[in-house]
Amino acid sequence: MEIEIKCIACGYGKHSVVNNFSTTINQGDILCFLGPNGVGKTTLFKSIMGLLPLLDGQVLIDGTDLKKISRKKFASLIGYVPQTHSTPFAFQALDVVLMGSTARLNAFSNPSKSDYIKAHEVMEQLSIERFADKIFTELSGGERQMVMIARALMQEPAFIMLDEPTASLDFGNQAKVLKELKTLSNQGIGIAMTTHVPEHAFLCGGKAVLFTPGGHALSGPVKEILTEKNLEKAYGLPVAVIEDRWHNRKMIHCTPVI
Ligand SMILES: Nc1ncnc2c1ncn2[C@@H]1O[C@H](COP(=O)(O)OP(=O)(O)OP(=O)(O)O)[C@@H](O)[C@H]1O
């Protein structure tokens, strides 16, 4: 299964932010989107998710135009973890995770016993089982982030799109989320995520899309795209990309030169 993004333009009203952008996401891929603030990564993700109307182009899932896919079917194909998440109601974290299963339910049906079992399993997988009974709005930003990833996993989607999934996480939880995303991609789920940390893209392996300030996108294997030259072009300052070895493991560090 693949998501084909074909020459899309997206933005607000008549104002386009991203123009003529194309890429393909296959199941099992990890595709990291990088680029400076305001270049249009969130706008692009919202447009792919159908939350903003496309100004031009098409998003095809296995050749079928997104517009022809029902919302219910779509939810079973792509899970979405937005950048900010708030809920006006005092739901328990477990309820928020269970909301992921509503994609598969009818309008008036309640989650089944197996949905509850699965929700607990997913929370355990992400080491957040201890938050199950806590009120979502009373969790920290990072804890809420993990709950939202669990909610996306409840949908059992073929793809997950995550907008800055590591943004408010501590050092350890950032690594835990990246490791989890790698595991999910090894299990065949296609992952698309935005990040402001080039090292995270190197840790994930896979492919990268790097937007430069003019909105031009470079895409390809991470090592070919996140070069010193391209990163300097994107962020407007020299960047050192250093290959290293640690206990026989290849590591890549990425540091701005200030
Ligand atoms: N609701 C909106 N209406 C009009 N313009 C918007 C709206 N939301 C965002 N924009 C504009 O669209 C542009 C792209 O914003 P977007 O949030 O997609 O960037 P981004 O690359 O995700 O940024 P960041 O890395 O800071 O999250 C920005 O210039 C922003 O001001």
The ligand as an ORCA input file, in Angstrom:
! r2SCAN-3c Opt
* xyz 0 1
  N      -4.727     28.989      9.936
  C      -3.854     29.666      9.196
  N      -4.253     30.669      8.385
  C      -3.380     31.348      7.614
  N      -2.054     31.112      7.591
  C      -1.593     30.124      8.376
  C      -2.460     29.356      9.222
  N      -1.704     28.434      9.885
  C      -0.437     28.634      9.481
  N      -0.367     29.639      8.580
  C       0.848     30.133      7.902
  O       1.311     29.121      7.014
  C       2.727     29.095      7.010
  C       3.206     27.672      7.291
  O       2.859     27.314      8.608
  P       3.096     25.852      9.150
  O       2.552     25.803     10.530
  O       2.590     24.877      8.169
  O       4.696     25.802      9.159
  P       5.656     24.696      9.797
  O       6.701     24.423      8.777
  O       4.875     23.541     10.286
  O       6.270     25.527     11.009
  P       6.868     25.050     12.418
  O       8.137     24.333     12.123
  O       7.096     26.355     13.120
  O       5.839     24.185     13.097
  C       3.197     30.115      8.032
  O       3.562     31.283      7.344
  C       1.980     30.366      8.887
  O       1.960     31.661      9.372
*
